Amino acid sequence: MGLRREVLMLVAAAVLTISPGALAEMTPPGISEEAVKSAKTPEQHQAIADAYAKEAANLRAQADAHRRMDSWYSEPGYKSSKLGFPRHCRALAQDLEAAAKELDALAKAHHEMAEAAAKKK
């Protein structure tokens, strides 16, 4: 359940207006909060965009894994279906996909910032 909570927090943070507190929640692995706050050059913004895109791909891979688990747990006679595992996997896959979409939006925004910064040079 810890991963699901973490994903839900990431989604919630991505939807919020960027504030210093929310920024720390949204910062992708490998990119510091300070790097996001101080990004000005095309290269800096593109590095952030790439990190967000990479994390979105990672979340999609996790969602795919949970969809596969859902199909295993949903097979007739599998005892875990009585324990709610299929429902858990479907909900988690949905949450992971939603978080990936939010990260895609952040990646796109930083890519656009990189293009705008390149035009200023």
Secondary structure as UniProt FT lines:
FT   HELIX           2..15
FT   HELIX           20..26
FT   TURN            29..30
FT   HELIX           33..38
FT   HELIX           42..73
FT   TURN            76..77
FT   HELIX           79..83
FT   HELIX           85..120
//
